Amino acid sequence: MRAVILASIGTLLLMNLAVGDGIVSTQNGTDATADESTAQLPMWLRGEWSRDWIQEGTVKSNTFEVHYLQTPTYFADVRFPKDRSRISTARSFADLTDQQLKLLTHQMGFTGRTTMAGTVATWHHDIEFQPSDGAPDTGRLERIRPDRMHEHGLDGSYIESWRSLTDGEGRFLVIRVEHAGRLLRTLVVVGNQFVYVRNRAKDLPVASSFDALIEATNATREQIVDFLDCEFSVGRVRGASVLWEIERSTLPWREGRRLDFVERMSIDDGRSGLVPREVGEDQWTVPVNTLSQGEIKELFGRESKPES
């Protein structure tokens, strides 16, 4: 392998190095790549956010546990219904009842790029847990105070109240794995929090909701499992029982486990870089990286066996 990911805080660096059939590129997190918006996101938007409530019409509610990570360009947003029980005994979809499968259809997740035009933000989805209804994901952002913002629907249909948990202390990392232009996996890191996303085998048809999709396709249990086989996992990089521990996941049996995706990366000691362990036809990119060399070695340099 001849790809090296060089991490340097404050250094404007852009490299593209061929590795067999794959490409690994790096970029300091302060710049946008050529295919992204030229308008920078405001510094205050970067970091980890939690949603306190949403108001639709006159009804205000807070029924979801929401995790939103925003890097200088890429984002991840995962939402778990608060009434979704922790299904601790399940080891796979086969262990879930039909009712438990239905509970999983209420989860939400999105990842992709964020762009701004004035105060209007657009979240461009590369992977969605729910079926897409085809409408753009846009909202007008109003900063209430340094750690608070409101998101307003452009049609006035909703207001969301968001609270900043951390600005990430300037530590951002995004790894993306694509095949033939389709995003397969991504890892978004903000400070000590990460969201890992694995795409399903095939994109879902356009539908207003999972319920509508299941009804329209008269889906069998096997088809519903295929629909749900998309992972959005939230966890802590450090401070748990192991590095990269998954705390919440759209696949409940992943909770409490180490994120095995990091085992796909290794340190090239000879070049002090980060490389994929195996390279095939997939394209690996690192569009955002503000971690120091020491942090890269700490987080990816420890050898441990991948989980089965």
WOZI-V641674 format. One record per residue. N is the residue number from 1. SS is DSSP state (H for helix, E for strand, - for the rest). D_CENTER is the distance of its C-alpha to the mean C-alpha in Angstrom with 1 decimal. Layout:
N,SS,D_CENTER  N,SS,D_CENTER
This chain:
1,-,27.0  2,-,27.4  3,-,24.0  4,-,23.4  5,-,20.5  6,-,22.3  7,-,20.7  8,-,22.8  9,-,22.3  10,-,24.0  11,-,25.0  12,-,24.3  13,-,23.6  14,E,22.6  15,E,23.4  16,E,23.2  17,E,24.7  18,E,25.5  19,E,25.0  20,-,26.8  21,-,25.0  22,E,21.7  23,E,20.8  24,E,19.0  25,E,18.8  26,E,18.2  27,E,18.3  28,-,18.8  29,-,16.1  30,-,18.9  31,-,19.6  32,-,18.1  33,-,18.7  34,-,21.4  35,-,19.5  36,-,17.7  37,-,19.4  38,-,22.1  39,-,21.7  40,-,19.9  41,-,17.6  42,-,19.7  43,H,19.4  44,H,19.3  45,H,16.0  46,-,14.1  47,E,12.9  48,E,11.8  49,E,13.1  50,E,14.4  51,E,16.2  52,E,19.9  53,E,21.2  54,E,21.3  55,E,24.7  56,E,25.7  57,-,29.3  58,-,31.1  59,E,28.8  60,E,26.5  61,E,24.2  62,-,21.6  63,-,20.8  64,E,17.0  65,E,15.1  66,E,12.3  67,E,9.5  68,E,8.5  69,E,7.5  70,E,9.3  71,-,10.4  72,-,13.7  73,-,12.2  74,E,8.5  75,E,6.2  76,E,3.5  77,E,6.2  78,E,7.5  79,E,11.3  80,E,13.9  81,E,17.5  82,-,19.6  83,-,22.2  84,-,20.2  85,-,22.0  86,-,20.7  87,-,22.0  88,-,23.0  89,-,25.6  90,-,23.6  91,-,22.8  92,-,21.7  93,H,21.9  94,H,25.7  95,H,26.1  96,-,24.9  97,-,27.4  98,H,27.2  99,H,26.7  100,H,23.7  101,H,22.1  102,H,22.8  103,H,21.0  104,H,17.8  105,-,18.1  106,-,17.7  107,-,14.1  108,E,11.5  109,E,7.9  110,E,6.8  111,E,4.9  112,E,7.6  113,E,10.3  114,E,12.2  115,E,16.0  116,E,18.9  117,E,22.5  118,-,24.5  119,-,23.0  120,E,21.1  121,E,17.4  122,E,15.8  123,E,12.2  124,E,12.4  125,E,10.3  126,E,9.9  127,E,8.8  128,E,9.9  129,-,10.8  130,-,14.0  131,-,16.5  132,-,16.7  133,-,19.9  134,-,20.0  135,-,20.0  136,-,18.2  137,-,15.7  138,E,17.7  139,E,19.1  140,E,21.6  141,E,20.6  142,E,23.4  143,E,23.3  144,E,25.6  145,E,25.9  146,-,24.1  147,-,21.7  148,E,21.6  149,E,20.8  150,E,21.5  151,E,19.7  152,E,22.5  153,-,22.4  154,-,24.4  155,-,26.7  156,-,27.2  157,-,25.9  158,E,23.6  159,E,22.9  160,E,19.9  161,E,20.5  162,E,17.8  163,E,18.5  164,E,17.2  165,E,16.8  166,E,16.7  167,-,16.6  168,H,15.0  169,H,18.6  170,H,17.6  171,-,15.5  172,E,12.4  173,E,11.1  174,E,8.9  175,E,10.0  176,E,10.0  177,E,12.4  178,E,14.3  179,E,17.5  180,-,20.0  181,-,17.6  182,E,15.2  183,E,11.6  184,E,11.7  185,E,8.9  186,E,6.4  187,E,6.0  188,E,5.2  189,E,8.3  190,E,10.4  191,-,13.8  192,-,13.9  193,E,10.6  194,E,7.5  195,E,4.4  196,E,5.2  197,E,5.3  198,E,9.0  199,-,10.7  200,-,14.0  201,-,17.2  202,-,18.2  203,-,16.8  204,-,18.1  205,-,21.1  206,-,21.1  207,-,21.9  208,-,21.9  209,-,20.4  210,H,20.2  211,H,23.7  212,H,25.0  213,H,23.5  214,H,25.1  215,H,28.3  216,H,28.6  217,H,28.1  218,-,30.0  219,-,27.4  220,-,28.6  221,H,26.9  222,H,26.0  223,H,24.4  224,H,22.5  225,H,21.1  226,H,20.0  227,H,18.3  228,H,16.4  229,-,15.5  230,-,11.8  231,E,9.6  232,E,6.8  233,E,7.9  234,E,8.3  235,E,10.9  236,E,13.2  237,-,13.9  238,-,17.6  239,-,20.0  240,-,19.5  241,-,21.9  242,-,20.1  243,-,17.7  244,-,14.1  245,E,15.0  246,E,12.8  247,E,14.0  248,E,12.6  249,E,11.4  250,-,12.1  251,-,14.4  252,H,16.6  253,H,18.4  254,H,15.5  255,-,15.9  256,-,18.0  257,-,17.4  258,E,16.4  259,-,13.2  260,H,15.3  261,H,13.0  262,H,14.4  263,H,17.8  264,H,17.3  265,E,17.7  266,E,21.0  267,E,23.2  268,E,25.9  269,-,28.6  270,-,30.9  271,-,28.7  272,-,26.6  273,E,23.4  274,E,20.3  275,E,20.6  276,E,19.3  277,-,21.7  278,-,22.3  279,-,22.3  280,-,23.1  281,-,22.5  282,-,18.7  283,E,17.7  284,E,15.7  285,E,14.7  286,E,13.7  287,E,13.7  288,E,13.1  289,E,15.0  290,-,17.2  291,-,17.8  292,-,21.4  293,H,23.1  294,H,23.8  295,H,20.3  296,H,19.2  297,H,22.2  298,H,21.6  299,H,18.0  300,H,18.6  301,-,22.4  302,-,23.2  303,-,24.4  304,-,23.6  305,-,23.8  306,-,20.8  307,-,20.7  308,-,22.4
